[in-house]
Amino acid sequence: MKSSSVLFALFSVITVTVANKVCTPSFDYCASELLSSKGFTEDDLKAALNGTEFEKEDLNNILFHCKNPGDVGHPKVCSGGCKPSEHEGSRNC
C-alpha cells in the first residue's frame, strides 16, 4: 500500500474521532452529559484532568468548561455531584 494511502486513512480516522466531540465554547458541562450526548469518552475526560488536582476525583462530580468545540478543561468539583439540566446551556453544580 502506498504511504499516501496510509496517511489518508489515518487522517480520516483522526478527523472522524475529533469531529464527534461537540461542546459550545464558554459553556460548562457535567461529565455525564459529555459522555452521553457530546461524543466524549471517559479517556478524553480523564486526559483533561491529568495533571490537575482533580485527576483522582469521580467524574460524576466534575463540571468541565468547553474551551473550544470538542475541547474541555478548567475542571471544577461539585461537592454534591454535577446535575445536568434538560435544557441546552451552561450547567452549574
PyMOL Python script that loads the backbone (N, CA, C, O; Angstrom):
from pymol import cmd

cmd.read_pdbstr("""\
ATOM      1  N   MET A   1       0.829  -1.164   0.000  1.00  0.00           N
ATOM      2  CA  MET A   1       0.000   0.000   0.000  1.00  0.00           C
ATOM      3  C   MET A   1       0.885   1.243   0.000  1.00  0.00           C
ATOM      4  O   MET A   1       1.906   1.284   0.687  1.00  0.00           O
ATOM      5  N   LYS A   2       0.499   2.235  -0.758  1.00  0.00           N
ATOM      6  CA  LYS A   2       1.280   3.460  -0.819  1.00  0.00           C
ATOM      7  C   LYS A   2       1.208   4.205   0.508  1.00  0.00           C
ATOM      8  O   LYS A   2       0.207   4.150   1.222  1.00  0.00           O
ATOM      9  N   SER A   3       2.280   4.891   0.811  1.00  0.00           N
ATOM     10  CA  SER A   3       2.305   5.643   2.072  1.00  0.00           C
ATOM     11  C   SER A   3       1.261   6.754   2.078  1.00  0.00           C
ATOM     12  O   SER A   3       0.729   7.093   3.135  1.00  0.00           O
ATOM     13  N   SER A   4       0.960   7.326   0.908  1.00  0.00           N
ATOM     14  CA  SER A   4      -0.064   8.373   0.864  1.00  0.00           C
ATOM     15  C   SER A   4      -1.438   7.809   1.209  1.00  0.00           C
ATOM     16  O   SER A   4      -2.248   8.497   1.830  1.00  0.00           O
ATOM     17  N   SER A   5      -1.711   6.573   0.818  1.00  0.00           N
ATOM     18  CA  SER A   5      -2.985   5.932   1.160  1.00  0.00           C
ATOM     19  C   SER A   5      -3.086   5.693   2.659  1.00  0.00           C
ATOM     20  O   SER A   5      -4.144   5.888   3.258  1.00  0.00           O
ATOM     21  N   VAL A   6      -1.986   5.273   3.256  1.00  0.00           N
ATOM     22  CA  VAL A   6      -1.964   5.039   4.700  1.00  0.00           C
ATOM     23  C   VAL A   6      -2.187   6.355   5.445  1.00  0.00           C
ATOM     24  O   VAL A   6      -2.968   6.407   6.395  1.00  0.00           O
ATOM     25  N   LEU A   7      -1.507   7.411   5.019  1.00  0.00           N
ATOM     26  CA  LEU A   7      -1.667   8.713   5.664  1.00  0.00           C
ATOM     27  C   LEU A   7      -3.093   9.230   5.522  1.00  0.00           C
ATOM     28  O   LEU A   7      -3.654   9.779   6.471  1.00  0.00           O
ATOM     29  N   PHE A   8      -3.679   9.060   4.345  1.00  0.00           N
ATOM     30  CA  PHE A   8      -5.056   9.496   4.128  1.00  0.00           C
ATOM     31  C   PHE A   8      -6.014   8.746   5.044  1.00  0.00           C
ATOM     32  O   PHE A   8      -6.900   9.352   5.647  1.00  0.00           O
ATOM     33  N   ALA A   9      -5.841   7.440   5.150  1.00  0.00           N
ATOM     34  CA  ALA A   9      -6.705   6.625   6.015  1.00  0.00           C
ATOM     35  C   ALA A   9      -6.544   7.044   7.476  1.00  0.00           C
ATOM     36  O   ALA A   9      -7.532   7.164   8.200  1.00  0.00           O
ATOM     37  N   LEU A  10      -5.318   7.263   7.903  1.00  0.00           N
ATOM     38  CA  LEU A  10      -5.058   7.688   9.276  1.00  0.00           C
ATOM     39  C   LEU A  10      -5.671   9.058   9.548  1.00  0.00           C
ATOM     40  O   LEU A  10      -6.291   9.261  10.592  1.00  0.00           O
ATOM     41  N   PHE A  11      -5.506   9.989   8.630  1.00  0.00           N
ATOM     42  CA  PHE A  11      -6.080  11.325   8.780  1.00  0.00           C
ATOM     43  C   PHE A  11      -7.600  11.261   8.848  1.00  0.00           C
ATOM     44  O   PHE A  11      -8.214  11.991   9.625  1.00  0.00           O
ATOM     45  N   SER A  12      -8.209  10.405   8.050  1.00  0.00           N
ATOM     46  CA  SER A  12      -9.665  10.248   8.063  1.00  0.00           C
ATOM     47  C   SER A  12     -10.156   9.762   9.416  1.00  0.00           C
ATOM     48  O   SER A  12     -11.158  10.259   9.930  1.00  0.00           O
ATOM     49  N   VAL A  13      -9.464   8.803   9.990  1.00  0.00           N
ATOM     50  CA  VAL A  13      -9.847   8.275  11.304  1.00  0.00           C
ATOM     51  C   VAL A  13      -9.706   9.355  12.370  1.00  0.00           C
ATOM     52  O   VAL A  13     -10.585   9.509  13.217  1.00  0.00           O
ATOM     53  N   ILE A  14      -8.616  10.097  12.332  1.00  0.00           N
ATOM     54  CA  ILE A  14      -8.392  11.164  13.311  1.00  0.00           C
ATOM     55  C   ILE A  14      -9.454  12.243  13.166  1.00  0.00           C
ATOM     56  O   ILE A  14      -9.980  12.722  14.171  1.00  0.00           O
ATOM     57  N   THR A  15      -9.778  12.630  11.956  1.00  0.00           N
ATOM     58  CA  THR A  15     -10.783  13.656  11.714  1.00  0.00           C
ATOM     59  C   THR A  15     -12.141  13.230  12.237  1.00  0.00           C
ATOM     60  O   THR A  15     -12.834  14.024  12.873  1.00  0.00           O
ATOM     61  N   VAL A  16     -12.531  12.000  11.982  1.00  0.00           N
ATOM     62  CA  VAL A  16     -13.817  11.498  12.460  1.00  0.00           C
ATOM     63  C   VAL A  16     -13.844  11.471  13.977  1.00  0.00           C
ATOM     64  O   VAL A  16     -14.854  11.830  14.583  1.00  0.00           O
ATOM     65  N   THR A  17     -12.758  11.054  14.598  1.00  0.00           N
ATOM     66  CA  THR A  17     -12.693  10.992  16.056  1.00  0.00           C
ATOM     67  C   THR A  17     -12.843  12.378  16.670  1.00  0.00           C
ATOM     68  O   THR A  17     -13.599  12.544  17.627  1.00  0.00           O
ATOM     69  N   VAL A  18     -12.150  13.364  16.148  1.00  0.00           N
ATOM     70  CA  VAL A  18     -12.227  14.720  16.675  1.00  0.00           C
ATOM     71  C   VAL A  18     -13.577  15.346  16.367  1.00  0.00           C
ATOM     72  O   VAL A  18     -14.137  16.048  17.209  1.00  0.00           O
ATOM     73  N   ALA A  19     -14.104  15.106  15.186  1.00  0.00           N
ATOM     74  CA  ALA A  19     -15.354  15.721  14.772  1.00  0.00           C
ATOM     75  C   ALA A  19     -16.533  15.255  15.603  1.00  0.00           C
ATOM     76  O   ALA A  19     -17.531  15.971  15.686  1.00  0.00           O
ATOM     77  N   ASN A  20     -16.461  14.092  16.217  1.00  0.00           N
ATOM     78  CA  ASN A  20     -17.575  13.583  17.004  1.00  0.00           C
ATOM     79  C   ASN A  20     -17.728  14.297  18.339  1.00  0.00           C
ATOM     80  O   ASN A  20     -18.809  14.249  18.925  1.00  0.00           O
ATOM     81  N   LYS A  21     -16.711  14.942  18.832  1.00  0.00           N
ATOM     82  CA  LYS A  21     -16.782  15.641  20.113  1.00  0.00           C
ATOM     83  C   LYS A  21     -17.335  17.041  19.875  1.00  0.00           C
ATOM     84  O   LYS A  21     -16.797  17.807  19.076  1.00  0.00           O
ATOM     85  N   VAL A  22     -18.409  17.362  20.576  1.00  0.00           N
ATOM     86  CA  VAL A  22     -19.008  18.682  20.407  1.00  0.00           C
ATOM     87  C   VAL A  22     -19.321  19.303  21.763  1.00  0.00           C
ATOM     88  O   VAL A  22     -19.783  18.630  22.684  1.00  0.00           O
ATOM     89  N   CYS A  23     -19.062  20.579  21.860  1.00  0.00           N
ATOM     90  CA  CYS A  23     -19.499  21.366  23.004  1.00  0.00           C
ATOM     91  C   CYS A  23     -19.477  22.824  22.565  1.00  0.00           C
ATOM     92  O   CYS A  23     -18.760  23.193  21.635  1.00  0.00           O
ATOM     93  N   THR A  24     -20.261  23.638  23.235  1.00  0.00           N
ATOM     94  CA  THR A  24     -20.342  25.054  22.898  1.00  0.00           C
ATOM     95  C   THR A  24     -19.323  25.822  23.738  1.00  0.00           C
ATOM     96  O   THR A  24     -19.379  25.786  24.967  1.00  0.00           O
ATOM     97  N   PRO A  25     -18.391  26.518  23.076  1.00  0.00           N
ATOM     98  CA  PRO A  25     -17.381  27.266  23.824  1.00  0.00           C
ATOM     99  C   PRO A  25     -18.017  28.214  24.840  1.00  0.00           C
ATOM    100  O   PRO A  25     -19.028  28.861  24.567  1.00  0.00           O
ATOM    101  N   SER A  26     -17.409  28.275  25.991  1.00  0.00           N
ATOM    102  CA  SER A  26     -17.782  29.081  27.154  1.00  0.00           C
ATOM    103  C   SER A  26     -18.903  28.469  27.987  1.00  0.00           C
ATOM    104  O   SER A  26     -19.247  29.017  29.034  1.00  0.00           O
ATOM    105  N   PHE A  27     -19.483  27.347  27.555  1.00  0.00           N
ATOM    106  CA  PHE A  27     -20.490  26.648  28.360  1.00  0.00           C
ATOM    107  C   PHE A  27     -19.796  25.662  29.288  1.00  0.00           C
ATOM    108  O   PHE A  27     -18.712  25.163  28.984  1.00  0.00           O
ATOM    109  N   ASP A  28     -20.428  25.388  30.415  1.00  0.00           N
ATOM    110  CA  ASP A  28     -19.957  24.375  31.357  1.00  0.00           C
ATOM    111  C   ASP A  28     -20.834  23.141  31.231  1.00  0.00           C
ATOM    112  O   ASP A  28     -22.051  23.246  31.076  1.00  0.00           O
ATOM    113  N   TYR A  29     -20.204  21.959  31.297  1.00  0.00           N
ATOM    114  CA  TYR A  29     -20.905  20.688  31.104  1.00  0.00           C
ATOM    115  C   TYR A  29     -20.534  19.693  32.193  1.00  0.00           C
ATOM    116  O   TYR A  29     -19.377  19.606  32.604  1.00  0.00           O
ATOM    117  N   CYS A  30     -21.524  18.947  32.652  1.00  0.00           N
ATOM    118  CA  CYS A  30     -21.268  17.819  33.547  1.00  0.00           C
ATOM    119  C   CYS A  30     -20.596  16.716  32.731  1.00  0.00           C
ATOM    120  O   CYS A  30     -20.872  16.559  31.542  1.00  0.00           O
ATOM    121  N   ALA A  31     -19.726  15.967  33.367  1.00  0.00           N
ATOM    122  CA  ALA A  31     -19.055  14.864  32.678  1.00  0.00           C
ATOM    123  C   ALA A  31     -20.070  13.886  32.101  1.00  0.00           C
ATOM    124  O   ALA A  31     -19.879  13.377  30.996  1.00  0.00           O
ATOM    125  N   SER A  32     -21.146  13.619  32.836  1.00  0.00           N
ATOM    126  CA  SER A  32     -22.150  12.656  32.361  1.00  0.00           C
ATOM    127  C   SER A  32     -22.764  13.091  31.039  1.00  0.00           C
ATOM    128  O   SER A  32     -23.040  12.249  30.184  1.00  0.00           O
ATOM    129  N   GLU A  33     -22.983  14.380  30.856  1.00  0.00           N
ATOM    130  CA  GLU A  33     -23.543  14.882  29.603  1.00  0.00           C
ATOM    131  C   GLU A  33     -22.528  14.781  28.468  1.00  0.00           C
ATOM    132  O   GLU A  33     -22.879  14.412  27.347  1.00  0.00           O
ATOM    133  N   LEU A  34     -21.280  15.107  28.756  1.00  0.00           N
ATOM    134  CA  LEU A  34     -20.245  14.989  27.729  1.00  0.00           C
ATOM    135  C   LEU A  34     -20.113  13.547  27.257  1.00  0.00           C
ATOM    136  O   LEU A  34     -19.890  13.290  26.074  1.00  0.00           O
ATOM    137  N   LEU A  35     -20.253  12.610  28.191  1.00  0.00           N
ATOM    138  CA  LEU A  35     -20.145  11.186  27.856  1.00  0.00           C
ATOM    139  C   LEU A  35     -21.372  10.677  27.109  1.00  0.00           C
ATOM    140  O   LEU A  35     -21.242   9.902  26.161  1.00  0.00           O
ATOM    141  N   SER A  36     -22.548  11.100  27.522  1.00  0.00           N
ATOM    142  CA  SER A  36     -23.772  10.525  26.952  1.00  0.00           C
ATOM    143  C   SER A  36     -24.218  11.162  25.646  1.00  0.00           C
ATOM    144  O   SER A  36     -24.815  10.486  24.808  1.00  0.00           O
ATOM    145  N   SER A  37     -23.941  12.455  25.453  1.00  0.00           N
ATOM    146  CA  SER A  37     -24.512  13.087  24.259  1.00  0.00           C
ATOM    147  C   SER A  37     -23.591  14.032  23.502  1.00  0.00           C
ATOM    148  O   SER A  37     -24.006  14.618  22.502  1.00  0.00           O
ATOM    149  N   LYS A  38     -22.363  14.192  23.948  1.00  0.00           N
ATOM    150  CA  LYS A  38     -21.461  15.133  23.277  1.00  0.00           C
ATOM    151  C   LYS A  38     -20.265  14.465  22.616  1.00  0.00           C
ATOM    152  O   LYS A  38     -19.386  15.152  22.096  1.00  0.00           O
ATOM    153  N   GLY A  39     -20.216  13.137  22.626  1.00  0.00           N
ATOM    154  CA  GLY A  39     -19.179  12.406  21.896  1.00  0.00           C
ATOM    155  C   GLY A  39     -17.857  12.222  22.609  1.00  0.00           C
ATOM    156  O   GLY A  39     -16.910  11.715  22.008  1.00  0.00           O
ATOM    157  N   PHE A  40     -17.758  12.612  23.858  1.00  0.00           N
ATOM    158  CA  PHE A  40     -16.522  12.440  24.612  1.00  0.00           C
ATOM    159  C   PHE A  40     -16.473  11.039  25.209  1.00  0.00           C
ATOM    160  O   PHE A  40     -17.508  10.419  25.455  1.00  0.00           O
ATOM    161  N   THR A  41     -15.264  10.555  25.438  1.00  0.00           N
ATOM    162  CA  THR A  41     -15.075   9.263  26.099  1.00  0.00           C
ATOM    163  C   THR A  41     -14.538   9.519  27.506  1.00  0.00           C
ATOM    164  O   THR A  41     -14.086  10.619  27.825  1.00  0.00           O
ATOM    165  N   GLU A  42     -14.598   8.493  28.328  1.00  0.00           N
ATOM    166  CA  GLU A  42     -14.044   8.603  29.676  1.00  0.00           C
ATOM    167  C   GLU A  42     -12.553   8.928  29.609  1.00  0.00           C
ATOM    168  O   GLU A  42     -12.050   9.702  30.424  1.00  0.00           O
ATOM    169  N   ASP A  43     -11.850   8.345  28.647  1.00  0.00           N
ATOM    170  CA  ASP A  43     -10.418   8.629  28.479  1.00  0.00           C
ATOM    171  C   ASP A  43     -10.177  10.099  28.129  1.00  0.00           C
ATOM    172  O   ASP A  43      -9.207  10.696  28.597  1.00  0.00           O
ATOM    173  N   ASP A  44     -11.061  10.688  27.305  1.00  0.00           N
ATOM    174  CA  ASP A  44     -10.935  12.111  26.963  1.00  0.00           C
ATOM    175  C   ASP A  44     -11.014  12.974  28.220  1.00  0.00           C
ATOM    176  O   ASP A  44     -10.208  13.884  28.418  1.00  0.00           O
ATOM    177  N   LEU A  45     -11.994  12.672  29.058  1.00  0.00           N
ATOM    178  CA  LEU A  45     -12.208  13.481  30.258  1.00  0.00           C
ATOM    179  C   LEU A  45     -11.103  13.261  31.285  1.00  0.00           C
ATOM    180  O   LEU A  45     -10.680  14.201  31.959  1.00  0.00           O
ATOM    181  N   LYS A  46     -10.639  12.023  31.403  1.00  0.00           N
ATOM    182  CA  LYS A  46      -9.525  11.755  32.322  1.00  0.00           C
ATOM    183  C   LYS A  46      -8.259  12.455  31.843  1.00  0.00           C
ATOM    184  O   LYS A  46      -7.464  12.927  32.655  1.00  0.00           O
ATOM    185  N   ALA A  47      -8.068  12.524  30.531  1.00  0.00           N
ATOM    186  CA  ALA A  47      -6.907  13.234  29.980  1.00  0.00           C
ATOM    187  C   ALA A  47      -6.993  14.726  30.299  1.00  0.00           C
ATOM    188  O   ALA A  47      -5.976  15.363  30.572  1.00  0.00           O
ATOM    189  N   ALA A  48      -8.208  15.286  30.264  1.00  0.00           N
ATOM    190  CA  ALA A  48      -8.387  16.701  30.597  1.00  0.00           C
ATOM    191  C   ALA A  48      -8.092  16.965  32.076  1.00  0.00           C
ATOM    192  O   ALA A  48      -7.699  18.072  32.445  1.00  0.00           O
ATOM    193  N   LEU A  49      -8.281  15.952  32.916  1.00  0.00           N
ATOM    194  CA  LEU A  49      -7.998  16.086  34.350  1.00  0.00           C
ATOM    195  C   LEU A  49      -6.541  15.795  34.696  1.00  0.00           C
ATOM    196  O   LEU A  49      -6.075  16.148  35.780  1.00  0.00           O
ATOM    197  N   ASN A  50      -5.823  15.153  33.777  1.00  0.00           N
ATOM    198  CA  ASN A  50      -4.440  14.759  34.029  1.00  0.00           C
ATOM    199  C   ASN A  50      -3.587  15.982  34.373  1.00  0.00           C
ATOM    200  O   ASN A  50      -3.584  16.980  33.653  1.00  0.00           O
ATOM    201  N   GLY A  51      -2.873  15.880  35.476  1.00  0.00           N
ATOM    202  CA  GLY A  51      -2.009  16.975  35.893  1.00  0.00           C
ATOM    203  C   GLY A  51      -2.717  18.035  36.725  1.00  0.00           C
ATOM    204  O   GLY A  51      -2.102  19.025  37.121  1.00  0.00           O
ATOM    205  N   THR A  52      -4.010  17.836  36.994  1.00  0.00           N
ATOM    206  CA  THR A  52      -4.743  18.776  37.842  1.00  0.00           C
ATOM    207  C   THR A  52      -4.940  18.157  39.219  1.00  0.00           C
ATOM    208  O   THR A  52      -4.664  16.974  39.420  1.00  0.00           O
ATOM    209  N   GLU A  53      -5.405  18.939  40.140  1.00  0.00           N
ATOM    210  CA  GLU A  53      -5.680  18.438  41.487  1.00  0.00           C
ATOM    211  C   GLU A  53      -6.887  17.504  41.519  1.00  0.00           C
ATOM    212  O   GLU A  53      -7.157  16.884  42.547  1.00  0.00           O
ATOM    213  N   PHE A  54      -7.617  17.396  40.404  1.00  0.00           N
ATOM    214  CA  PHE A  54      -8.841  16.600  40.355  1.00  0.00           C
ATOM    215  C   PHE A  54      -8.698  15.267  39.626  1.00  0.00           C
ATOM    216  O   PHE A  54      -9.699  14.594  39.381  1.00  0.00           O
ATOM    217  N   GLU A  55      -7.475  14.874  39.275  1.00  0.00           N
ATOM    218  CA  GLU A  55      -7.321  13.677  38.447  1.00  0.00           C
ATOM    219  C   GLU A  55      -7.794  12.395  39.111  1.00  0.00           C
ATOM    220  O   GLU A  55      -8.056  11.418  38.410  1.00  0.00           O
ATOM    221  N   LYS A  56      -7.915  12.357  40.426  1.00  0.00           N
ATOM    222  CA  LYS A  56      -8.410  11.164  41.134  1.00  0.00           C
ATOM    223  C   LYS A  56      -9.899  11.282  41.492  1.00  0.00           C
ATOM    224  O   LYS A  56     -10.476  10.349  42.051  1.00  0.00           O
ATOM    225  N   GLU A  57     -10.508  12.404  41.178  1.00  0.00           N
ATOM    226  CA  GLU A  57     -11.905  12.677  41.534  1.00  0.00           C
ATOM    227  C   GLU A  57     -12.866  11.867  40.660  1.00  0.00           C
ATOM    228  O   GLU A  57     -12.566  11.574  39.503  1.00  0.00           O
ATOM    229  N   ASP A  58     -14.006  11.515  41.216  1.00  0.00           N
ATOM    230  CA  ASP A  58     -15.064  10.818  40.484  1.00  0.00           C
ATOM    231  C   ASP A  58     -15.591  11.745  39.385  1.00  0.00           C
ATOM    232  O   ASP A  58     -15.946  12.891  39.661  1.00  0.00           O
ATOM    233  N   LEU A  59     -15.645  11.263  38.155  1.00  0.00           N
ATOM    234  CA  LEU A  59     -16.114  12.084  37.039  1.00  0.00           C
ATOM    235  C   LEU A  59     -17.529  12.616  37.263  1.00  0.00           C
ATOM    236  O   LEU A  59     -17.868  13.681  36.747  1.00  0.00           O
ATOM    237  N   ASN A  60     -18.350  11.907  38.012  1.00  0.00           N
ATOM    238  CA  ASN A  60     -19.719  12.362  38.268  1.00  0.00           C
ATOM    239  C   ASN A  60     -19.764  13.656  39.076  1.00  0.00           C
ATOM    240  O   ASN A  60     -20.809  14.303  39.158  1.00  0.00           O
ATOM    241  N   ASN A  61     -18.646  14.029  39.664  1.00  0.00           N
ATOM    242  CA  ASN A  61     -18.574  15.252  40.470  1.00  0.00           C
ATOM    243  C   ASN A  61     -17.880  16.402  39.749  1.00  0.00           C
ATOM    244  O   ASN A  61     -17.638  17.451  40.345  1.00  0.00           O
ATOM    245  N   ILE A  62     -17.561  16.213  38.485  1.00  0.00           N
ATOM    246  CA  ILE A  62     -16.768  17.213  37.767  1.00  0.00           C
ATOM    247  C   ILE A  62     -17.620  17.990  36.764  1.00  0.00           C
ATOM    248  O   ILE A  62     -18.410  17.422  36.009  1.00  0.00           O
ATOM    249  N   LEU A  63     -17.431  19.298  36.786  1.00  0.00           N
ATOM    250  CA  LEU A  63     -18.015  20.205  35.807  1.00  0.00           C
ATOM    251  C   LEU A  63     -16.862  20.672  34.920  1.00  0.00           C
ATOM    252  O   LEU A  63     -15.870  21.199  35.423  1.00  0.00           O
ATOM    253  N   PHE A  64     -16.983  20.484  33.615  1.00  0.00           N
ATOM    254  CA  PHE A  64     -15.936  20.869  32.662  1.00  0.00           C
ATOM    255  C   PHE A  64     -16.362  22.118  31.908  1.00  0.00           C
ATOM    256  O   PHE A  64     -17.544  22.320  31.631  1.00  0.00           O
ATOM    257  N   HIS A  65     -15.390  22.948  31.584  1.00  0.00           N
ATOM    258  CA  HIS A  65     -15.630  24.145  30.781  1.00  0.00           C
ATOM    259  C   HIS A  65     -15.215  23.853  29.342  1.00  0.00           C
ATOM    260  O   HIS A  65     -14.120  23.346  29.097  1.00  0.00           O
ATOM    261  N   CYS A  66     -16.084  24.172  28.401  1.00  0.00           N
ATOM    262  CA  CYS A  66     -15.759  23.985  26.979  1.00  0.00           C
ATOM    263  C   CYS A  66     -14.912  25.166  26.523  1.00  0.00           C
ATOM    264  O   CYS A  66     -15.380  26.304  26.482  1.00  0.00           O
ATOM    265  N   LYS A  67     -13.651  24.879  26.178  1.00  0.00           N
ATOM    266  CA  LYS A  67     -12.720  25.920  25.753  1.00  0.00           C
ATOM    267  C   LYS A  67     -12.876  26.229  24.270  1.00  0.00           C
ATOM    268  O   LYS A  67     -12.870  27.390  23.863  1.00  0.00           O
ATOM    269  N   ASN A  68     -13.013  25.195  23.481  1.00  0.00           N
ATOM    270  CA  ASN A  68     -13.202  25.274  22.034  1.00  0.00           C
ATOM    271  C   ASN A  68     -14.095  24.104  21.655  1.00  0.00           C
ATOM    272  O   ASN A  68     -14.217  23.158  22.434  1.00  0.00           O
ATOM    273  N   PRO A  69     -14.726  24.136  20.479  1.00  0.00           N
ATOM    274  CA  PRO A  69     -15.557  22.982  20.107  1.00  0.00           C
ATOM    275  C   PRO A  69     -14.746  21.687  20.203  1.00  0.00           C
ATOM    276  O   PRO A  69     -13.709  21.547  19.556  1.00  0.00           O
ATOM    277  N   GLY A  70     -15.228  20.750  21.011  1.00  0.00           N
ATOM    278  CA  GLY A  70     -14.546  19.471  21.167  1.00  0.00           C
ATOM    279  C   GLY A  70     -13.376  19.478  22.124  1.00  0.00           C
ATOM    280  O   GLY A  70     -12.646  18.489  22.201  1.00  0.00           O
ATOM    281  N   ASP A  71     -13.171  20.571  22.865  1.00  0.00           N
ATOM    282  CA  ASP A  71     -12.032  20.683  23.781  1.00  0.00           C
ATOM    283  C   ASP A  71     -12.511  21.224  25.128  1.00  0.00           C
ATOM    284  O   ASP A  71     -12.989  22.355  25.219  1.00  0.00           O
ATOM    285  N   VAL A  72     -12.376  20.405  26.170  1.00  0.00           N
ATOM    286  CA  VAL A  72     -12.803  20.829  27.503  1.00  0.00           C
ATOM    287  C   VAL A  72     -11.622  20.905  28.454  1.00  0.00           C
ATOM    288  O   VAL A  72     -10.588  20.274  28.233  1.00  0.00           O
ATOM    289  N   GLY A  73     -11.784  21.671  29.498  1.00  0.00           N
ATOM    290  CA  GLY A  73     -10.756  21.815  30.516  1.00  0.00           C
ATOM    291  C   GLY A  73     -11.314  22.606  31.680  1.00  0.00           C
ATOM    292  O   GLY A  73     -12.524  22.616  31.905  1.00  0.00           O
ATOM    293  N   HIS A  74     -10.435  23.274  32.425  1.00  0.00           N
ATOM    294  CA  HIS A  74     -10.826  24.084  33.575  1.00  0.00           C
ATOM    295  C   HIS A  74     -11.853  23.365  34.448  1.00  0.00           C
ATOM    296  O   HIS A  74     -12.944  23.890  34.674  1.00  0.00           O
ATOM    297  N   PRO A  75     -11.517  22.163  34.944  1.00  0.00           N
ATOM    298  CA  PRO A  75     -12.482  21.390  35.732  1.00  0.00           C
ATOM    299  C   PRO A  75     -12.790  22.043  37.078  1.00  0.00           C
ATOM    300  O   PRO A  75     -11.963  22.742  37.663  1.00  0.00           O
ATOM    301  N   LYS A  76     -13.991  21.791  37.535  1.00  0.00           N
ATOM    302  CA  LYS A  76     -14.435  22.264  38.843  1.00  0.00           C
ATOM    303  C   LYS A  76     -15.161  21.108  39.520  1.00  0.00           C
ATOM    304  O   LYS A  76     -15.935  20.400  38.875  1.00  0.00           O
ATOM    305  N   VAL A  77     -14.919  20.911  40.816  1.00  0.00           N
ATOM    306  CA  VAL A  77     -15.580  19.836  41.556  1.00  0.00           C
ATOM    307  C   VAL A  77     -16.902  20.347  42.114  1.00  0.00           C
ATOM    308  O   VAL A  77     -16.973  21.427  42.700  1.00  0.00           O
ATOM    309  N   CYS A  78     -17.936  19.554  41.922  1.00  0.00           N
ATOM    310  CA  CYS A  78     -19.251  19.822  42.500  1.00  0.00           C
ATOM    311  C   CYS A  78     -19.404  18.886  43.692  1.00  0.00           C
ATOM    312  O   CYS A  78     -19.578  17.681  43.513  1.00  0.00           O
ATOM    313  N   SER A  79     -19.343  19.421  44.893  1.00  0.00           N
ATOM    314  CA  SER A  79     -19.352  18.575  46.089  1.00  0.00           C
ATOM    315  C   SER A  79     -20.612  17.724  46.203  1.00  0.00           C
ATOM    316  O   SER A  79     -20.557  16.622  46.750  1.00  0.00           O
ATOM    317  N   GLY A  80     -21.736  18.203  45.704  1.00  0.00           N
ATOM    318  CA  GLY A  80     -22.976  17.427  45.747  1.00  0.00           C
ATOM    319  C   GLY A  80     -23.225  16.660  44.469  1.00  0.00           C
ATOM    320  O   GLY A  80     -24.314  16.119  44.273  1.00  0.00           O
ATOM    321  N   GLY A  81     -22.241  16.604  43.601  1.00  0.00           N
ATOM    322  CA  GLY A  81     -22.404  15.952  42.304  1.00  0.00           C
ATOM    323  C   GLY A  81     -22.897  16.950  41.275  1.00  0.00           C
ATOM    324  O   GLY A  81     -23.617  17.891  41.610  1.00  0.00           O
ATOM    325  N   CYS A  82     -22.523  16.754  40.060  1.00  0.00           N
ATOM    326  CA  CYS A  82     -22.935  17.631  38.970  1.00  0.00           C
ATOM    327  C   CYS A  82     -24.323  17.196  38.505  1.00  0.00           C
ATOM    328  O   CYS A  82     -24.579  16.007  38.314  1.00  0.00           O
ATOM    329  N   LYS A  83     -25.206  18.160  38.328  1.00  0.00           N
ATOM    330  CA  LYS A  83     -26.576  17.847  37.944  1.00  0.00           C
ATOM    331  C   LYS A  83     -26.888  18.453  36.580  1.00  0.00           C
ATOM    332  O   LYS A  83     -27.051  19.667  36.459  1.00  0.00           O
ATOM    333  N   PRO A  84     -26.970  17.607  35.555  1.00  0.00           N
ATOM    334  CA  PRO A  84     -27.255  18.133  34.222  1.00  0.00           C
ATOM    335  C   PRO A  84     -28.665  18.710  34.139  1.00  0.00           C
ATOM    336  O   PRO A  84     -29.558  18.309  34.887  1.00  0.00           O
ATOM    337  N   SER A  85     -28.848  19.635  33.242  1.00  0.00           N
ATOM    338  CA  SER A  85     -30.143  20.266  33.008  1.00  0.00           C
ATOM    339  C   SER A  85     -30.799  19.629  31.792  1.00  0.00           C
ATOM    340  O   SER A  85     -30.121  19.010  30.972  1.00  0.00           O
ATOM    341  N   GLU A  86     -32.099  19.777  31.673  1.00  0.00           N
ATOM    342  CA  GLU A  86     -32.797  19.248  30.498  1.00  0.00           C
ATOM    343  C   GLU A  86     -32.737  20.229  29.337  1.00  0.00           C
ATOM    344  O   GLU A  86     -33.112  19.882  28.217  1.00  0.00           O
ATOM    345  N   HIS A  87     -32.270  21.448  29.587  1.00  0.00           N
ATOM    346  CA  HIS A  87     -32.205  22.472  28.554  1.00  0.00           C
ATOM    347  C   HIS A  87     -30.760  22.675  28.122  1.00  0.00           C
ATOM    348  O   HIS A  87     -29.833  22.498  28.912  1.00  0.00           O
ATOM    349  N   GLU A  88     -30.579  23.047  26.867  1.00  0.00           N
ATOM    350  CA  GLU A  88     -29.238  23.334  26.363  1.00  0.00           C
ATOM    351  C   GLU A  88     -28.741  24.615  27.020  1.00  0.00           C
ATOM    352  O   GLU A  88     -29.500  25.572  27.181  1.00  0.00           O
ATOM    353  N   GLY A  89     -27.502  24.631  27.389  1.00  0.00           N
ATOM    354  CA  GLY A  89     -26.912  25.808  28.004  1.00  0.00           C
ATOM    355  C   GLY A  89     -25.891  25.408  29.041  1.00  0.00           C
ATOM    356  O   GLY A  89     -25.636  24.225  29.266  1.00  0.00           O
ATOM    357  N   SER A  90     -25.320  26.399  29.658  1.00  0.00           N
ATOM    358  CA  SER A  90     -24.284  26.155  30.646  1.00  0.00           C
ATOM    359  C   SER A  90     -24.871  25.523  31.902  1.00  0.00           C
ATOM    360  O   SER A  90     -25.997  25.829  32.294  1.00  0.00           O
ATOM    361  N   ARG A  91     -24.098  24.641  32.529  1.00  0.00           N
ATOM    362  CA  ARG A  91     -24.521  23.918  33.734  1.00  0.00           C
ATOM    363  C   ARG A  91     -23.874  24.523  34.972  1.00  0.00           C
ATOM    364  O   ARG A  91     -22.927  25.306  34.890  1.00  0.00           O
ATOM    365  N   ASN A  92     -24.414  24.136  36.113  1.00  0.00           N
ATOM    366  CA  ASN A  92     -23.857  24.546  37.404  1.00  0.00           C
ATOM    367  C   ASN A  92     -23.768  23.329  38.301  1.00  0.00           C
ATOM    368  O   ASN A  92     -24.310  22.270  37.988  1.00  0.00           O
ATOM    369  N   CYS A  93     -23.082  23.490  39.413  1.00  0.00           N
ATOM    370  CA  CYS A  93     -23.037  22.422  40.418  1.00  0.00           C
ATOM    371  C   CYS A  93     -24.378  22.352  41.123  1.00  0.00           C
ATOM    372  O   CYS A  93     -24.566  21.520  42.011  1.00  0.00           O
TER     373      CYS A  93
END
""", "prot")
cmd.dss("prot")
cmd.show_as("cartoon", "prot")
cmd.util.cbc("prot")
cmd.orient("prot")
